[in-house]
Amino acid sequence: MNLINTWVGYLTLLLFIIAYMLVVFEEKIHLRKSKPVVLIGCLMWLFIGVYEIKHEAHHASIYSYKEGSTVHFEVRHEGGALDFVEHLIAEIGALFFFLLVAMTYINTLSSLNVFQALRAWLISKGLGFRALFWATGIITFFLSPLADNLTSALLMSTVALAVSDGNRKFIVPTFVGIIVAANAGGAWSPFGDITTLMVWTRGMVETQTFCYLMIPSVVNYIVPALIMSFFIPKGNPSGGKEMIAMKPGAKRCMLFFALTIATAVSFHQFLDLPPFLGMMTGLGYLMFAQYYMKKWGEKNFLEKIGLEHERRKVSRYEFFKQVEQVEFDTLLFFFGVLTAVGALSYVGYLSLVGGGFYEFIGYTSANTAVGVLSAIVDNIPIMYAVLNMDLAMGVDQWLLVTLTAGVGGSLLSIGSAAGVAVMGVNRENYTFLSHLKWTPAIALGYAASIFTWWLVTMGMR
């Protein structure tokens, strides 16, 4: 269906632009980004529904008769908005549940001091500024595929700030390096970034094929990191003696998190079932782990510390309190954006843009441009738009757009969720302009990663 040249086509585009402007100026107007996109995304479909009802678009009237009874009349919306939305909500729901389980595990591990213990251990090593620069970046790169780029960047930026002694020359390049590492690390794993997850759940790239992106991702991080390392000040920060132990049950939950990821991969890879079913199975692991530890583990723990009864009102093993800590603003923003972009797709804008843009400049150039655009516009709607353009791209090109959409956001501090989050860690030193000074180095890494992609995927063409 093409509704571009109708009043509903113009109106949906206008509403989408309004929603995006409100998202861009979130920090200025202090309006959470989920609010405009959820409201406007649903309003776009409301007006599409009004238009179709008025024009009786794609409605098929079906009569059925029964002997000795009245005539039964039914209206089916065959091929219309109803079918499209039902398909859309199936996609959104699958990703929604996937992210909900992942975020619940991350918050549970955080409540058990897993990440805090890592932070304390790193601080206690007494490393120099340059060693800390590399350590935080490398840990972020390998943590991001599991804990997602946002969580990894937040964790390691707090570590860097804690050992910085307030040294701006260390803080800024280290924060930039952490953001680049988080986005690069998330690009080569189906779990490291929402855009990568979207490509994986759509079946555009198989699980093991993402390994082709590991070397380009390493190059994307190493090139700017090498340049920035020459500007890191010499010397050592003041040593930290703080030691934090993981709480009882932490190792068990880490094991179940690893099993959950393995289950999700197995559901998708071997059973041809949606990965969110595997993640929900993993949530079941956590539910039974909670039951076991609450029933017996807590008793054993109290005996070890010499207490007969628990003094807390809420059990230390009430893991599902962590669901309350899940950042639902992110999940609702995700829902709103996909709903709004789905409306644009239904109206016909994505086919128009895809048909012209990709055919005019070619797949490689277009996918490279997608990464640059993702530094300005959120990469989630961009990737969703690409997925809904019905492009006849090979696996090599899907790998390229996965890479560029993931790492392109590093070019600007506002270009990725990781960058936006880190800006809130130390607003005095790390700002949009301080990040912009390192954009040439990041752009060099971006170009080098695309060249590396070209080399490693030569056999696919």
C-alpha positions in Angstrom: 0.0 0.0 0.0 1.2 3.5 -0.8 -0.4 6.3 1.1 2.4 8.9 0.7 0.4 11.3 -1.4 -2.6 11.4 0.9 -3.5 13.5 4.0 -2.6 10.6 6.3 0.8 10.2 4.6 1.7 13.9 5.2 0.3 13.8 8.7 2.2 10.7 9.8 5.5 12.2 8.5 4.8 15.4 10.3 4.0 13.6 13.6 7.2 11.5 13.2 9.3 14.7 12.8 7.7 16.3 15.8 8.4 13.2 17.9 12.0 13.1 16.9 12.6 16.8 17.6 11.3 16.2 21.1 13.7 13.3 21.5 16.7 15.3 20.3 16.0 18.1 22.8 15.3 15.7 25.7 18.1 17.2 27.8 16.9 20.7 27.2 13.2 20.3 27.8 13.6 17.5 30.5 10.9 15.4 28.8 11.7 11.7 28.8 12.2 10.4 25.2 9.7 7.6 25.7 6.7 9.9 26.2 6.6 11.6 22.8 7.4 8.5 20.7 4.8 6.2 22.5 2.0 8.8 22.1 2.8 9.9 18.6 3.6 6.3 17.4 0.1 5.2 18.5 -1.5 8.4 17.1 0.1 7.7 13.7 -1.7 4.3 13.6 -4.9 6.0 14.8 -5.0 8.3 11.8 -4.1 5.4 9.5 -7.1 3.5 10.9 -9.4 6.4 10.4 -8.2 6.8 6.7 -8.7 3.1 6.0 -12.2 3.0 7.6 -13.2 6.1 5.6 -11.9 4.6 2.3 -12.8 1.0 3.1 -9.3 0.1 2.2 -8.4 -3.6 2.0 -11.6 -4.7 3.7 -13.1 -7.9 2.4 -16.7 -8.6 3.3 -17.3 -12.3 3.8 -20.7 -13.9 4.2 -21.4 -17.3 5.6 -24.7 -19.1 5.7 -26.1 -21.7 8.0 -29.3 -23.7 7.2 -32.2 -22.6 9.4 -30.3 -19.7 10.8 -29.7 -16.0 10.1 -26.9 -14.8 7.9 -23.6 -14.2 9.6 -21.6 -11.3 8.4 -17.9 -10.7 9.1 -15.4 -8.0 8.0 -11.8 -9.1 7.7 -9.0 -6.6 7.3 -7.1 -8.7 4.8 -3.7 -7.1 4.0 -4.6 -3.9 5.8 -3.4 -2.1 8.9 -4.7 -4.9 11.3 -2.6 -7.6 9.7 0.4 -5.3 9.6 0.2 -4.2 13.2 -0.3 -7.8 14.4 2.9 -8.8 12.6 4.6 -5.6 14.0 3.6 -6.3 17.6 4.9 -9.9 17.3 8.4 -8.5 16.4 8.3 -5.8 19.1 7.1 -8.3 21.7 9.8 -10.8 20.9 12.5 -8.1 21.3 10.8 -6.6 24.3 10.8 -9.9 26.3 14.4 -10.6 25.2 15.6 -7.2 26.6 13.5 -7.5 29.7 15.2 -10.8 30.7 18.7 -9.5 29.9 18.1 -6.3 31.9 16.7 -8.3 34.8 19.8 -10.4 34.9 22.1 -7.4 34.7 20.3 -5.7 37.6 20.4 -8.9 39.6 24.2 -9.3 39.1 24.6 -5.6 40.0 22.6 -6.1 43.2 24.9 -9.1 44.1 28.0 -6.8 43.8 29.4 -8.5 40.7 30.2 -5.3 38.8 31.2 -3.5 42.0 33.7 -6.2 42.8 35.2 -5.9 39.3 35.5 -2.2 39.8 37.2 -2.5 43.2 39.6 -5.2 41.9 40.7 -3.0 39.0 41.2 0.1 41.3 43.3 -2.0 43.8 45.9 -3.0 41.2 47.6 0.5 41.3 47.9 0.8 37.5 49.2 3.9 35.8 47.0 6.2 33.8 48.0 4.7 30.4 47.5 1.1 31.7 44.1 2.1 33.1 43.2 3.6 29.7 43.9 0.3 28.0 42.5 -1.9 30.7 39.1 -0.1 30.9 38.8 -0.1 27.1 39.7 -3.7 26.6 37.4 -4.9 29.5 34.6 -2.8 28.0 35.2 -4.3 24.6 34.8 -7.9 25.9 32.1 -7.1 28.4 29.9 -5.3 25.9 28.9 -8.5 23.9 27.4 -10.0 27.1 26.3 -7.1 29.2 25.3 -4.8 26.3 27.1 -1.6 25.4 25.1 0.8 27.6 25.8 -1.2 30.8 29.4 -1.8 30.0 30.1 1.9 29.2 28.4 3.1 32.4 30.3 0.5 34.6 33.8 1.2 33.2 33.3 5.0 33.0 32.6 5.0 36.7 35.8 2.9 37.2 37.8 5.4 35.2 36.4 8.4 37.0 37.1 6.7 40.4 40.8 6.4 39.6 41.2 9.6 37.6 42.1 12.0 40.5 40.0 14.5 38.6 42.6 14.6 35.8 40.7 16.0 32.7 43.5 14.9 30.3 42.9 11.3 31.5 39.1 11.4 31.9 38.1 12.7 28.4 40.1 10.4 26.1 39.4 7.4 28.5 35.7 8.1 28.4 35.8 8.4 24.6 37.8 5.1 24.4 35.3 3.4 26.6 32.4 4.5 24.4 34.1 3.4 21.2 35.0 0.0 22.8 31.4 -0.5 24.1 29.9 0.2 20.6 32.6 -1.8 18.8 32.3 -4.8 21.2 28.5 -4.8 20.9 28.7 -4.9 17.1 30.1 -8.4 16.8 27.7 -10.2 19.2 23.9 -10.7 18.8 23.5 -9.6 22.4 25.8 -6.6 22.4 23.5 -4.0 20.8 19.8 -3.7 20.1 20.5 -3.2 16.3 22.6 -6.3 16.2 19.9 -8.2 18.1 17.3 -7.0 15.5 19.4 -8.3 12.6 19.9 -11.6 14.4 16.2 -12.2 15.3 15.2 -11.4 11.8 17.5 -14.2 10.5 19.5 -11.9 8.2 22.8 -13.1 9.8 23.3 -16.5 11.5 24.8 -16.6 14.9 28.3 -17.9 14.0 28.5 -15.5 11.0 28.7 -12.5 13.4 32.3 -13.7 14.1 33.2 -12.1 10.8 32.7 -8.7 12.5 35.1 -9.4 15.4 38.2 -8.3 13.6 36.6 -5.1 12.0 35.3 -4.3 15.5 38.8 -4.7 17.0 40.2 -2.4 14.4 37.4 0.1 15.0 38.5 0.3 18.7 42.3 -0.1 18.3 42.9 2.6 15.7 41.5 5.6 17.7 42.7 4.1 21.0 46.3 4.0 19.7 46.0 7.6 18.7 44.5 8.7 22.0 47.0 6.7 24.1 49.8 9.2 23.1 47.8 12.0 24.8 47.2 10.1 28.1 49.2 11.7 30.9 52.0 9.8 32.5 52.0 8.8 36.2 49.9 6.9 38.6 46.6 7.8 40.3 46.4 7.5 44.0 46.0 3.9 45.0 42.6 2.5 46.1 42.4 0.0 49.0 38.7 -0.6 48.8 37.8 -4.3 48.5 34.2 -5.4 47.7 33.2 -9.1 47.9 30.4 -10.5 45.7 27.3 -11.5 47.7 26.3 -15.1 48.2 24.6 -16.5 45.1 26.5 -14.2 42.7 28.5 -17.0 41.0 25.4 -19.1 40.7 23.6 -16.2 38.9 26.6 -15.6 36.6 26.4 -19.3 35.6 22.7 -19.1 35.0 23.1 -15.9 32.9 25.7 -17.8 30.7 23.3 -20.7 30.4 20.5 -18.3 29.5 22.5 -16.9 26.6 23.4 -20.4 25.5 19.7 -21.4 25.6 18.7 -18.4 23.5 21.3 -19.2 20.9 20.3 -22.9 20.9 16.6 -22.1 20.4 17.4 -19.9 17.4 20.3 -21.9 15.9 19.1 -25.5 16.3 15.4 -25.4 16.9 14.5 -22.5 14.5 12.5 -20.9 17.3 12.5 -17.2 18.4 15.5 -16.4 20.8 13.2 -14.7 23.3 11.8 -18.2 24.2 15.3 -19.2 25.2 15.7 -16.0 27.2 12.4 -16.6 29.0 13.5 -20.1 29.7 16.6 -18.5 31.3 14.3 -16.3 33.4 12.9 -19.6 34.7 16.4 -20.6 35.7 16.6 -17.4 37.8 13.2 -17.9 39.3 14.2 -21.4 40.6 17.6 -20.1 41.7 15.8 -17.5 43.7 13.5 -20.1 45.3 16.5 -22.4 46.2 18.6 -19.6 47.7 15.6 -18.1 49.6 14.6 -21.5 51.0 18.0 -22.9 52.0 20.8 -20.5 51.0 19.6 -17.7 53.2 19.5 -20.0 56.2 23.0 -21.2 55.6 24.2 -17.6 55.2 22.6 -16.5 58.4 24.3 -19.4 60.3 27.7 -18.4 58.9 27.3 -14.8 60.2 25.9 -15.9 63.5 22.2 -14.7 63.2 19.2 -16.8 64.0 16.7 -14.7 62.1 16.8 -12.4 59.1 16.4 -8.8 60.2 15.6 -7.5 56.8 12.0 -6.9 55.8 12.8 -8.0 52.2 14.9 -11.1 51.6 18.4 -10.5 50.2 17.4 -13.1 47.6 14.3 -11.4 46.4 15.8 -11.1 42.9 12.6 -10.1 41.2 12.6 -6.9 43.0 15.3 -6.1 40.3 12.5 -6.1 37.7 11.4 -2.9 39.3 14.9 -1.4 38.6 14.7 -2.2 34.9 14.9 1.0 32.8 11.4 0.8 31.4 11.9 4.2 29.8 14.3 2.5 27.4 11.9 -0.3 26.7 8.9 2.0 26.1 11.1 4.2 23.8 11.9 1.0 21.9 8.2 0.2 21.6 7.3 3.8 20.5 10.1 4.1 17.9 9.3 0.7 16.3 5.6 1.5 16.3 6.2 4.9 14.6 8.7 3.6 12.1 6.3 0.7 11.3 3.6 3.3 10.5 6.0 5.0 8.1 6.8 1.7 6.5 3.1 0.9 6.1 2.4 4.3 4.5 5.2 3.7 2.0 8.1 6.0 3.0 10.6 3.3 3.7 10.1 1.7 0.3 10.5 5.1 -1.3 13.7 5.9 0.5 15.1 2.4 0.2 14.4 2.2 -3.5 16.0 5.5 -4.3 18.9 5.7 -1.8 20.3 2.2 -2.0 19.9 1.9 -5.8 21.4 5.3 -6.5 24.6 5.0 -4.6 25.0 1.2 -4.1 24.8 -1.0 -1.1 28.3 -0.5 0.3 28.1 3.3 0.1 24.6 3.4 1.5 25.4 1.1 4.4 28.5 3.2 5.2 26.3 6.3 5.1 23.8 4.6 7.5 26.6 4.4 10.1 27.4 8.1 9.8 23.6 8.9 10.0 23.3 6.8 13.2 25.7 9.3 14.9 22.9 12.0 14.5 19.7 9.9 14.6 19.2 7.0 16.9 20.4 3.7 15.3 17.3 1.7 16.4 14.8 3.3 14.0 17.5 3.4 11.3 18.1 -0.3 11.5 14.4 -1.0 11.7 13.9 1.1 8.6 16.6 -0.8 6.7 15.1 -4.2 7.8 11.8 -3.2 6.4 13.0 -1.9 3.0 12.9 -5.4 1.5 16.5 -5.0 0.2 18.0 -7.9 -1.7 21.3 -7.6 0.1 23.8 -10.5 0.6 25.0 -11.6 4.0 28.2 -9.5 3.6 26.1 -6.3 3.2 24.0 -7.2 6.2 27.2 -7.6 8.2 28.3 -4.2 7.0 25.2 -2.4 8.0 25.2 -4.2 11.4 28.8 -3.0 11.9 28.2 0.6 10.7 25.0 1.1 12.6 26.6 -0.2 15.8 29.9 1.7 15.7 28.8 4.8 13.8 27.3 6.3 16.9 30.7 6.6 18.4 31.5 9.6 16.1 29.4 11.9 18.4 28.8 11.8 22.1 25.0 11.8 21.4 25.2 9.2 18.7 24.7 6.2 21.0 23.0 5.2 24.2 26.5 4.5 25.7 27.6 8.1 24.9 24.6 9.7 26.2 24.8 7.7 29.5 28.5 8.5 29.9 27.9 12.2 29.5 25.9 12.0 32.8 28.8 10.4 34.7 31.1 13.5 34.6 29.4 16.5 33.0 32.1 18.9 34.1 34.8 17.3 31.9 33.2 15.0 29.4 30.9 17.1 27.1 29.7 17.1 23.5 32.6 19.4 22.4 35.3 17.5 24.3 34.2 14.3 22.5 34.1 16.1 19.1 37.8 16.9 19.4 38.5 13.1 19.0 36.0 12.6 16.2 38.7 12.6 13.5 40.5 9.7 15.2 37.2 7.8 15.6 36.4 8.5 12.0 39.7 7.0 11.0 38.9 3.9 13.0 35.5 3.8 11.3 37.0 3.9 7.9 39.6 1.3 8.8 36.9 -1.1 10.2 35.0 -0.9 6.9 38.1 -1.7 4.9 38.8 -4.6 7.2 35.1 -5.8 6.7 35.8 -5.7 2.9 38.9 -7.9 3.4 37.3 -10.5 5.7 34.1 -10.9 3.6 35.8 -11.2 0.2 34.8 -14.8 0.1 31.1 -14.1 0.4 30.9 -11.9 -2.7 
